[in-house]
Amino acid sequence: MQGKSKYLTRLSTILMFSALNPAFAVNNAPADAAVVNVRTNCTEGGVEVTNCFTSISAMDNWLRNVRQAGPTKPTLVQIGPGTFGSWTCQVSNVTLRGSGRDQTTISGQLFGSLQGILINAGCTNLNVQDLKVVGGSLWGVVTLTADLITAWTNVDIESSSYGWTESGPTCSPSARHFWFSSRIRSTGANGDTSRAYQAVCAQSWFWGSEISAIVPTSLSAADSFALKALGAEVHLYGSNVSVKIASGANAGNVSLIRSMQENASKGSEVHIHGTGLDVIHAGSGNVKMLDADASSQFHANQSAYHIHIDGSGSVTRLAGQGMIDAPYQWGPRTAPPPVTSRSGADMYTETDCPLNGHCSAGGNFPHIMVYRAECTGTGVNQGPWFDTSTKACRQ
């Protein structure tokens, strides 16, 4: 009897605990759940995962209609390993936390969407962490709302045409986007354009991140860029921006970074410090590295420029009519760097010059050369460079 009594007591305790804690629901969670999970399978180790959804769409339906996430109901969505469908953000104060950008993927290709993530009206204070976003047929991430604040940490965004695009009927300079240890890349695989990051009106801040665009042969003369600020403010610190033009591609409409006016309202500001700026050019045509229209500007001191030309193309380091504060000194060499620039903005030291006289005579003394557009000689020993030793154009 004593054993039976102990059994009944234990059973009673189990039943009482079960009444207070109902079975974990799949594709469902109570409205007061501040943390929910998305898994390919809501059973792990034979145990059901609490507040678990097996699809992004099921989680989103709960987030909007049940939880109604917002400033008083911040919500953490933990996403397990695997590939999940695209997501449209329409509520605020949400954190998406994956299991690592090599483990968790939100893909627009899974169900034929146009984008991986769409940020719509009502979405702000969005935090995305530790996952990869694969674009749909057009975009990786596209925003359609004006007043928007987002933060991205250890996130990989990859798309065939547009990596990150800001769009919509209105524009707000109060919008801000913060990027930490992340990568945004366009591959040009769609064959129409390759545009990695387009900022419109908003502020974009990058720390230790990468923005890159690939221009394949199929994008002949297509309008492509790694980064464009359109009436926006962009800051890059300790990051990398690169564009790679494939052999056979025409780079006549390709830029590394553009700073431009938006709707004749205001120009852009792009601030670049401690950042690698790379152009790998195996095609034809001229690539512009920093291109500012008359209303816009660059402040780009203390950055490194890498230019590699392996074809018939050329590179203009500083282009356009806007203000570009980006003086640069190339390393010592026996011939000018393969770059077009602005008068006074570039320098290099030529090492095979005589003590007195022009460098064409040969020697072993250094002469400092300063870029000067008025030096128009086209000979092998000439070009747009002013020799500060001879006080004349390079010969």
N, C-alpha and C positions, 0 to 999 in steps of 0.2 A: 504493500500500500504506500509505503514511503517512497519507493521508486516511481509509482504511478503519480503520486502527488507532485513530485519534482518535475515529471514530464508535463503534467497539466499546467504547472506554473510557468514552465519554459514556453509551452505552446501559447499560453495566454499572453506572455510578454511579447512573443513574436507577432501575434495577431494585433496587439495594441500598437506596436512599432509600425506595422504595415499600414494600419489605419491612419497613423499620423504621417507616414511617409509612403505615399502611393507609388506604384511601380513607375520606374523611369519611362517617360514617354518619348517615342521616336517621332520626329517631325512635329513636335509640340513642346511648349514650355509655358509656365505661368507668366503673367504680365510683370511680376516683380523680379524676374530672373535678370540679374545684372550681368551674368556671364552665361553664354550659351556656346554650343559646340557644333561644328559642321564636320562630318566624317563621311567617307565612302561607305563605312559600315559602322553602325552605332553600337556594335558589340565588340568589346576589346577584352581578350583574356577570359571569355565566357561571361563577362559582366556587361550589362547595358550601361552606356555612357549617359549620364544625366543631362537633361535639357539638350537633346541632340537632334540634329537635322541631317538628312542624307543628301540635300541639294541646296545650292545657293538660293534658288527660287523659293523653297519652303522656308528657309531662314528669313528671307526678305519679306515674305508675306506676314510672318509673325512680328518682325521688327517694325513694320509699318502699321499693321492693323491690331496687333495685340499689345506689344510692348510700347508702341508709339514713342520710340526713342527721341530724346531731346535733352535740353540743358538740365532738367531735373531727373532725367532717366538715362544717364550715360550707360552705354552698353559695350561690353567686350565680346567679340565673336572670335573664338579660337578655332582655326581651321587646320585639320589634320593633313597628313600627306595625301597626295593624289591630285588629279586634275578635275576642276569644277567649272561649271558654266559661267557666263558673264554675269555682271551685277550692275544694277542701276541704283545709285544712292539717292534717296529722296527724304531722308531724315537726318538729324544732326547728332553730334556727340557720339559717334560710333568709332570703335577701334577694330580693325580687321588685323588679326595676328596669325600669320601662318606658321608652319613648322620649319621654315627655312626656304630661301628662294630656289634651292635645288630640290625641294621636297613638295611644296605647295604651289599649284598653278591655277590661276583664274584665266580661263581661255574663252575668247570670243569665237574661236573656231569650233568649239565643241558642239554647239547647236546652230551654227551659221549666223552669228550675230555680226553687226557692223563693227563693234568695239568690244574690248575686254571689260572696261569699266566706264559707265556713263554717269557723270555727276550732274544731277538735275536740280530743279528748284526745290528748296527745302533742305538741301544737304549742305552742311558746313561743320567745322570742327571735326573733320574726318582725319583719322590716323590710320595709316596702312603700314604694316611691318612684316618683314621676314617672309616674303612670298614673291612669286613671279606673275606678271600680267602679260598675256599673249594677246595681241590684237585680233580683231575679227577681220572682215574684208577691207576695212579702211583704217580704223584707229586702234591704238593701244588704250589710251585714256582720253576722253573728250569731256569738256565741261560746258554746260549750257546754262549756267547761272552766274550772276554777277558777284554778289557778296558771298565770298567763299574763302574759308581758311582750311588748309590741309597740311599734313606733315607725312613724309614718306621716309622710312628707315629700313635700310637693307632690302630694298625693293628693286626688282629687275623688270623693266618694261620693254617689250620688243614688239614691233609691228612692221608690216611690209611696206606701208606708205607713210603713216603719221604716227609717231610715238606718243607725244603729248600735244593736244590741241585745245586752246581756249576759244570758245565760240559763244554765240548767243545774241539775243536782240539788244541787250544792254551791256554796259561796260562799267566796272567799278575799280578805281585805283586803290580802294581799301582791301581788295582781295590779296591774300598772301599764301604762298606755297613754300614749304621748307623741305629741303632734300638732304638726307644724311646717308653717306655710304651707299648710294644707289646708282643705277644705270638706266638711261633711256636711249634706245637705239632704234633706228629705222633701217631696213635692209634693202628697200627699193624693189622687193620681189614682185610687187604688183605690176610693175612696168609703167606706172604713170608718174610717180614722184617719190622722192625720199626726203622726208622732213622729220627730224627727230624731235625738236621742241619748239613750239610756237607760243610765246607769251603775249597776251593781249591785255593791256591796261594794268594787269596785276603785278605785284612784286613777286619775284622768284629768287630764292636764296639757296645756294648749293655749297655744301661742305663735303670734301672727299668723294665727289661723285663724278660720273662720266656721262657725256652726251656725245653720241656718234651717229653719223649717217654714212651709208654705203651707196655709191652711185654706180650701178652695174652698166654694162654695155647697152642694155635694152632701154635705158633712160636717156637717149640721145637728145641733148639740148633741153632736158626737162628742168623746171624751176625747182631746185633742191637746196637744202641747207641743213647744218647741224642744229643751229639755234637762230631764232628770229625774235626780236623784241619789237612789238608793234604798239607804240604808245605805252610801253611798259618799263619797268625797272628791274634789272637782273643783276645779281651779285654772284660771283664765282670765287671761291676760296679753296685752294689746295685741290683742285679738280682737274679734269681733262676734257677738252672739246676737240673732236677730230672729224675729218671727212676723208673718205677714201674713194678715189675715182678709178674705176676699172679700165683696163686696156680696151680701147675702142670706143669709150664713152666720150661724148662731147660735153665739156664742163663750162660752156659759155654762160649758163645761168645758174651756176653753183657758187654758193658762199659758205664760208665756215660760220661766221656770225654776222647778222644784219641788225642794225639799229635804225628803226624807221618810225615815221609819223603814222598815227592811226586816225583815219577819217578826218584828216585836216584839223585835228583838235590839238594834239600835243605830241611832241617827239618822245624818243626813248632814251634811257640811260642804261649803259651796260658797264659794270665795274668788274674788272678781272684782275686778280692778284694771286700770285703763287700758283698759277694754273698753266698746264701744258696745252699749247695750241698747235695742232698737227694737221698738215695737208699732205696726203700721199697721193700723188697724181701720176697715173700711168696712161691717161687719155689725152685728148686734145682740148684746146680752148683755154681761157683764162679763168682761174679760180680766185675769188676775192676772199681774203682772210677776215679782215675787219672792215665792214662796209657801212658807213653812216650817211644818211641823207641830211639835207641842210638843217633840219630841225632837231637832229639827234646827236648823240655823243657817246664816246667811249672814254673810260678812265681805266687804262690797262697797263700800269707799271708793274715791274717785278714779275713778269711771266716769261715763259720759255716758248720760243717759236721753232717748230721743226717743219722744214719743207723738203720733200723728196720728190723729184721729178724724174720719171722714167718713161718719157714719151715726148710728144711734140708740144705739150701744153706749157703754160706759164702760170705764175702766181703773183698777185698783187697783195702785198701785206696790208697796206692802208689805202682804202678806196672811198669814193664818195665826196660830198661837200661838207659834211658835218665835222664837228670838233673831235679829234682823236688824239688823246694824250697817251702816247704809247712809244716813247723813245726806246731804241733797242740797239745794242752793240753785238754784232756777230763776231765769232771767233777769228783769230789770225788765219790768214790764208794767202795763197798766191794768185787768186782770181776773185772777182766780186761774187757775193752770194747771189743765187738765182732768183732775185726778187725785184718787183717794182714797188715803189713806196712814195713817200712825200718828202719834199726838200727838208733836210735837217733832222728827219726822224730816224734814220738808220746810219750806222757807222760800222766800219770794220778796219782792221789793221792788215795792210798788205806787207808781206815779209820779204819779197824778192826785189827790192829797190836799191838804187845806188845811194851813196851818201848825199850827193847833189844831183839833181836832174830827174827826168821822168822814169817811171818804173819799167817802161818798155826797154830800157837799156840793161836791165838786170842788175843784181847786186844782192847784198845780204843785210840791208838796213830796213827797219820798219817805217812805213808811211801810213798815217791815219787818213782814211777816206771817209768823206761825209756825203750822203745821198743828196744830189742836186739835180733837179729836173732840167735846169738850163744847160747842163752838159749833155749834148745830144749826139756825141760821136758814136758811130756804130761799129768801129773797128774792134778787133779782138782785144786790144789793150785799152779800149775807151769805155763808153757807157756813161750813165748818169751819176758819176762820182767825182767829187771835188777832192783833189790831193792837197791836204793842209800843209805839206812840206814844200811843194813847188808853188802853192797858191794859184793853181790852175786846174782845169779839168784833167782827169786821169788820162794818161797816154801810155 
